[in-house]
Amino acid sequence: MYHGRRTAAAVLTALASAPLLSGCLGLGGDPDAGTNGVAKLPAKSIEQKASAAAKAAPTVRLTGTVVSNGQTYRLDMRLRADGGVGEVTTKGDTFQLLRVGDDLYLKAAADFYGTGDDKDSQAAAAKLNGKYVKVPPGDPAYKQFSGFTDKKVLLADLFVLDGTVDVGDHRKVGTTKTIELTGSAGGSLDVSLSGAPYPLRYQRAGNAGTLTLVDWGEDFALAAPAKSDVVDYGRTVGATPTPTSTRK
C-alpha cells in the first residue's frame, strides 16, 4: 500500500516537471522551430525576401477586396507574367477579365454597359451580352481594368507598408504559419514561414481592402477566346460604350 502511494506521487512529480523538461530539450516554446527561419530576420530583410520570392514565382492566385477612389472591387484573379484571367465584382455586377499579352478582353452581361432607353443602345448592349469584348488599348477601360490582370502591378502594391516597417506577431493564413510585417502608419503583410517566404495576405492601410495570395507557382491555362466569342466593340457595335454598372 505504501509502495503504491509512492508510485503515484512519483508519477505526479514526473508529470509536473514535463513542461520544464520539454523546454530544456527544445520540444516547445520556439515559434520558429521547423520553419524557414525568416521570422528571426530584421523586418527589411523579411520584406526583401518576400518580394524576391513573389517576383520569382511564375504564377499566383489573388483573391480579396480592393478599395480604390471610394469604390470596392472584389477580385479573384490568376496571374502570370504574360497575362491573367479571373473575375471582378463591383456594385453588385460581376465581369470577367482576360489578358493575353497586350490583348485585353472583358465579358459581362448587357446591363453592365448601361443599356439606355433607346433601341440602338439596347441593340448594341445585346451584341455585347455574354461575349468577350476586345478592349482597344486607347480606351479608358483598358487602363482601368488591365491593372487587375498585371502580376507586376498588383504585387508592387503589396510592398507598400506606410511608415516604419516592423516585425509583428506570429500568425497563420489558413494552416500555414506566417510572420507579420506591420507599417507604423497602416497596413500589414503576412509572410509564409513554410518553404519559400511568399506573401500570403496583405491588409491595406486605411481599411482599403485585404488580399490573399495562394497557389504560388501553380500553372494555369491562358489563351485568347475563340474569334466567334469576341466582339470588337469599336467596329462591330459602333461607338465604344462605357462599362458602367447600372446598380447603385
C-alpha positions in Angstrom: 0.0 0.0 0.0 2.8 2.4 0.9 4.6 1.4 -2.2 1.5 2.2 -4.3 1.3 5.7 -2.8 5.0 6.4 -3.5 4.5 5.3 -7.1 1.5 7.6 -7.6 3.5 10.5 -6.1 6.4 9.8 -8.4 4.1 9.9 -11.4 2.6 13.2 -10.4 6.0 14.6 -9.9 7.1 13.5 -13.3 4.1 15.0 -15.0 4.6 18.3 -13.2 8.2 18.5 -14.4 7.4 17.6 -18.0 6.9 21.1 -19.4 10.2 22.2 -17.9 11.9 19.2 -19.4 10.3 19.8 -22.8 11.5 23.4 -22.7 15.1 22.3 -21.9 15.0 19.8 -24.8 13.7 22.4 -27.3 10.4 20.5 -27.8 8.3 23.6 -27.3 8.4 27.3 -26.8 10.2 28.3 -30.0 7.6 29.5 -32.6 10.2 29.3 -35.3 11.1 25.7 -34.8 10.7 23.8 -38.1 10.1 27.0 -40.1 12.1 28.6 -42.9 13.7 30.9 -40.3 12.8 34.2 -41.9 10.9 35.4 -38.7 14.3 35.8 -37.0 15.4 38.3 -39.6 15.0 42.1 -39.4 11.8 43.5 -41.0 13.7 44.9 -44.0 15.3 41.5 -44.8 11.9 39.7 -44.5 10.3 42.3 -46.8 13.1 41.8 -49.4 13.0 38.0 -49.3 9.2 38.1 -49.7 9.5 40.5 -52.6 12.1 38.3 -54.3 10.1 35.1 -53.8 7.0 36.8 -55.3 8.8 38.1 -58.3 10.5 34.7 -59.0 7.2 32.8 -58.8 5.7 32.4 -62.3 2.1 32.4 -61.2 -0.2 33.3 -58.3 -3.9 33.5 -57.5 -5.0 36.6 -55.8 -8.4 37.0 -54.1 -10.0 39.6 -51.9 -11.1 43.2 -52.0 -9.5 46.5 -53.1 -11.0 49.9 -52.4 -10.0 52.5 -55.0 -11.4 56.0 -55.3 -14.2 55.1 -52.9 -15.2 52.1 -55.0 -14.8 48.5 -53.7 -13.7 45.8 -56.1 -13.8 42.1 -55.2 -11.1 40.2 -57.1 -10.5 36.6 -57.9 -7.6 36.6 -60.4 -5.0 34.1 -61.6 -1.9 36.0 -62.7 1.3 35.3 -64.6 3.9 37.4 -66.4 2.2 37.4 -69.8 -1.4 38.0 -68.6 -4.2 36.9 -66.3 -7.7 35.7 -66.0 -10.5 35.9 -63.5 -13.5 37.8 -62.1 -14.1 41.2 -60.7 -17.2 42.3 -58.8 -18.2 45.9 -58.1 -21.5 47.5 -57.2 -23.2 44.1 -57.5 -22.0 43.4 -61.0 -19.5 40.7 -61.9 -17.5 40.7 -65.1 -14.7 38.5 -66.4 -11.3 39.8 -67.4 -8.8 38.0 -69.6 -5.5 39.4 -70.8 -3.1 37.5 -73.1 -0.1 39.6 -73.8 -1.3 43.1 -74.7 -4.8 41.9 -75.7 -7.4 42.6 -73.0 -10.9 41.1 -73.1 -13.9 41.8 -70.9 -17.1 39.7 -70.7 -20.2 40.8 -68.9 -24.0 40.8 -69.1 -25.7 43.5 -71.2 -26.8 45.7 -68.3 -23.1 46.2 -67.2 -22.7 48.5 -70.1 -25.7 50.7 -69.3 -28.2 49.9 -72.0 -30.1 53.2 -72.0 -33.6 53.7 -73.2 -33.2 54.0 -77.0 -33.3 50.9 -79.2 -29.9 51.5 -80.7 -28.2 51.4 -77.3 -30.2 48.3 -76.3 -29.3 46.6 -79.5 -25.6 47.4 -79.1 -25.6 46.1 -75.5 -27.4 42.9 -76.7 -24.5 42.2 -79.1 -22.0 42.5 -76.1 -24.0 40.3 -73.8 -22.0 37.2 -72.8 -19.4 37.9 -75.4 -15.7 38.7 -74.9 -15.2 42.4 -75.7 -11.8 43.2 -77.0 -10.9 46.5 -75.4 -8.7 48.9 -77.5 -5.5 50.0 -75.8 -6.5 53.6 -76.2 -9.8 53.2 -74.4 -10.1 54.4 -70.7 -11.4 51.0 -69.7 -8.1 49.4 -70.9 -6.0 51.3 -68.4 -8.6 50.8 -65.6 -9.0 47.1 -66.0 -5.7 45.8 -67.4 -4.1 46.6 -64.0 -6.2 43.8 -62.4 -4.6 41.3 -64.8 -1.0 42.5 -64.3 1.1 40.4 -61.8 3.8 43.0 -61.6 1.5 45.9 -60.9 -0.6 44.1 -58.3 2.4 42.7 -56.5 4.1 46.0 -56.4 1.2 47.3 -54.3 1.8 44.5 -51.7 5.1 46.0 -50.6 3.8 49.4 -49.7 3.6 49.5 -45.9 3.1 53.0 -44.7 5.6 54.4 -42.2 8.3 52.4 -40.4 8.1 48.6 -41.1 8.4 46.3 -38.0 8.2 42.6 -37.3 4.8 41.8 -35.8 3.2 38.6 -34.5 3.4 35.0 -35.5 0.1 34.2 -37.2 -1.5 31.8 -39.6 -3.1 32.2 -43.0 -5.2 29.1 -43.3 -3.0 26.3 -41.9 0.3 28.0 -42.9 2.4 29.7 -40.2 3.3 33.3 -41.0 5.2 36.2 -39.6 3.5 39.6 -39.8 5.1 42.8 -41.1 3.4 46.0 -40.0 3.6 49.6 -41.1 3.5 52.2 -38.4 1.1 54.2 -40.4 -1.0 51.3 -41.6 -1.1 48.1 -43.5 0.3 44.6 -42.8 1.8 41.7 -44.7 1.8 38.1 -43.7 4.9 36.2 -45.0 5.0 32.4 -45.1 7.2 30.6 -42.6 6.9 27.3 -44.6 9.0 26.8 -47.7 9.6 29.9 -49.8 8.8 33.1 -48.0 5.8 34.1 -50.2 3.5 36.9 -49.1 0.2 35.2 -48.2 -2.0 38.0 -47.0 -1.9 41.8 -47.4 -4.1 44.2 -45.4 -4.1 47.6 -47.0 -3.9 50.7 -44.8 -7.0 52.7 -44.1 -9.4 49.7 -44.4 -8.7 49.8 -48.2 -9.0 46.0 -48.6 -7.5 42.7 -47.8 -5.9 40.4 -50.4 -5.0 36.7 -50.0 -2.3 35.1 -52.3 -2.3 31.4 -52.9 -1.3 28.8 -55.5 2.2 30.3 -55.9 3.9 28.7 -58.9 0.9 26.6 -60.0 0.4 26.7 -63.7 -3.0 27.5 -65.4 -4.3 27.8 -68.9 -4.2 31.2 -70.6 -5.4 31.6 -74.1 -7.3 34.1 -76.2 -11.0 33.2 -76.7 -12.3 31.8 -79.9 -12.9 34.5 -82.6 -16.6 33.6 -82.6 -16.8 34.6 -79.0 -15.2 38.0 -79.4 -16.7 41.4 -80.3 -14.6 44.3 -81.2 -17.0 46.9 -80.0 -15.3 49.8 -81.7 -16.0 48.4 -85.1 -18.8 45.8 -84.8 -21.1 47.7 -82.5 -20.1 51.3 -83.3 -19.4 53.9 -80.7 -17.5 52.5 -77.7 -19.9 52.0 -74.8 -18.6 52.9 -71.4 -18.6 50.0 -69.0 -20.8 51.4 -66.2 -22.7 49.4 -63.6 -26.4 50.3 -63.5 -26.7 49.3 -59.9 -26.2 51.8 -57.0 
